[in-house]
């Protein structure tokens, strides 16, 4: 997912800079930490990420260097990776919904589930018995 996000960034910046690009491929690599540190962790998150962008284009080296600089400066994904922002894991924020449905709003999931439950608890439909032909 990281590679596709960065490839999209390269495509967007190339279009903004009017650089014709025939093909973009991005590969990410993670180099492990010291093995003693890795054994102490319960969960192994990717660390020491590097990427390589393969770009097929008739653009000059200077244009491609400017493209790389603009992507690395403006990409929120690369910014998140390089800055190392803390991301809370497993945090759940519950927002209770009202017990009654607001009549001014369209039906929602709760209404669907109530109707589904009512339909599954209903007795099965009465089917007519098959007619037998007399011989």
C-alpha positions as CSV (number, residue, x, y, z in Angstrom):
1,X,0.0,0.0,0.0
2,X,2.9,2.4,0.7
3,X,4.3,1.8,-2.7
4,X,1.0,2.5,-4.5
5,X,0.5,5.7,-2.4
6,X,3.9,7.0,-3.4
7,X,3.4,6.0,-7.0
8,X,0.2,8.1,-7.0
9,X,2.2,11.0,-5.5
10,X,4.7,10.8,-8.3
11,X,1.9,10.7,-10.9
12,X,0.2,13.7,-9.4
13,X,3.3,15.7,-9.1
14,X,4.4,14.7,-12.7
15,X,1.0,15.9,-14.0
16,X,1.3,19.2,-12.0
17,X,4.8,19.8,-13.4
18,X,3.7,18.7,-16.9
19,X,6.3,15.8,-17.0
20,X,5.2,13.0,-19.4
21,X,5.5,9.6,-17.6
22,X,5.0,6.3,-19.3
23,X,5.4,4.0,-16.2
24,X,5.9,4.4,-12.5
25,X,6.8,1.6,-10.1
26,X,7.8,2.0,-6.4
27,X,9.3,-0.6,-4.1
28,X,9.7,-0.2,-0.4
29,X,12.3,-2.1,1.6
30,X,12.6,-2.5,5.4
31,X,16.0,-3.2,7.0
32,X,15.8,-4.9,10.4
33,X,17.1,-3.4,13.6
34,X,19.7,-5.0,15.8
35,X,18.5,-8.6,16.4
36,X,18.6,-8.2,20.1
37,X,16.2,-5.3,19.9
38,X,13.8,-7.2,17.6
39,X,13.6,-10.2,20.0
40,X,12.5,-7.8,22.8
41,X,9.5,-6.5,20.8
42,X,6.2,-8.3,20.9
43,X,5.1,-6.9,17.5
44,X,7.5,-6.2,14.7
45,X,6.6,-3.0,12.9
46,X,8.4,-2.1,9.7
47,X,11.4,-0.1,10.5
48,X,14.2,1.6,8.5
49,X,12.1,2.0,5.4
50,X,13.7,3.0,2.1
51,X,12.1,3.2,-1.3
52,X,13.1,3.2,-5.0
53,X,11.0,4.7,-7.7
54,X,11.4,3.4,-11.2
55,X,10.1,5.9,-13.7
56,X,10.0,5.5,-17.5
57,X,10.0,9.0,-18.9
58,X,11.6,11.1,-21.6
59,X,12.1,13.8,-19.0
60,X,15.6,15.1,-18.2
61,X,17.6,14.1,-15.1
62,X,17.0,17.6,-13.8
63,X,13.2,17.3,-14.2
64,X,13.2,13.9,-12.5
65,X,15.3,15.3,-9.6
66,X,12.8,18.2,-9.3
67,X,9.9,15.6,-9.4
68,X,11.5,13.6,-6.6
69,X,12.1,16.7,-4.5
70,X,8.5,17.9,-4.8
71,X,7.2,14.4,-4.0
72,X,9.4,14.1,-0.9
73,X,8.4,17.6,0.2
74,X,4.6,17.3,-0.3
75,X,3.8,13.7,0.2
76,X,1.8,13.1,3.4
77,X,2.7,9.4,3.4
78,X,6.4,10.1,3.2
79,X,6.0,12.8,5.9
80,X,4.3,10.3,8.2
81,X,7.0,7.7,7.6
82,X,9.9,10.0,8.0
83,X,8.5,12.1,11.0
84,X,7.4,9.0,12.9
85,X,4.2,10.3,14.3
86,X,2.8,8.3,17.2
87,X,-0.3,6.4,16.1
88,X,-2.5,5.0,18.9
89,X,-3.2,1.3,18.4
90,X,-6.5,-0.2,19.5
91,X,-8.1,3.0,20.6
92,X,-11.8,2.8,20.3
93,X,-14.0,5.9,20.7
94,X,-17.7,5.0,21.2
95,X,-20.4,7.5,20.4
96,X,-23.8,6.2,21.6
97,X,-26.7,6.8,19.3
98,X,-30.2,7.7,20.5
99,X,-32.5,4.8,21.5
100,X,-35.3,6.1,19.3
101,X,-35.1,7.0,15.6
102,X,-35.5,10.6,14.5
103,X,-38.5,10.5,12.1
104,X,-37.0,13.3,10.1
105,X,-34.0,11.2,9.1
106,X,-33.9,8.4,6.5
107,X,-33.9,4.8,7.8
108,X,-30.5,3.6,8.8
109,X,-28.8,0.4,9.8
110,X,-30.8,0.0,13.0
111,X,-34.0,0.1,11.0
112,X,-32.7,-2.5,8.5
113,X,-31.7,-4.8,11.4
114,X,-35.0,-4.5,13.1
115,X,-36.9,-5.3,9.9
116,X,-34.5,-8.2,9.1
117,X,-34.9,-9.7,12.6
118,X,-38.7,-9.4,12.3
119,X,-38.6,-11.1,8.9
120,X,-36.4,-14.0,10.2
121,X,-38.7,-14.5,13.2
122,X,-41.9,-14.6,11.1
123,X,-43.5,-18.0,10.4
124,X,-42.6,-19.4,7.0
125,X,-45.0,-18.6,4.2
126,X,-47.7,-21.2,3.5
127,X,-47.1,-23.0,0.3
128,X,-49.9,-24.7,-1.5
129,X,-49.6,-28.4,-1.7
130,X,-48.6,-29.8,-5.1
131,X,-51.5,-30.9,-7.2
132,X,-51.7,-34.5,-8.1
133,X,-52.9,-35.6,-11.5
134,X,-55.6,-38.3,-11.5
135,X,-55.0,-41.2,-13.9
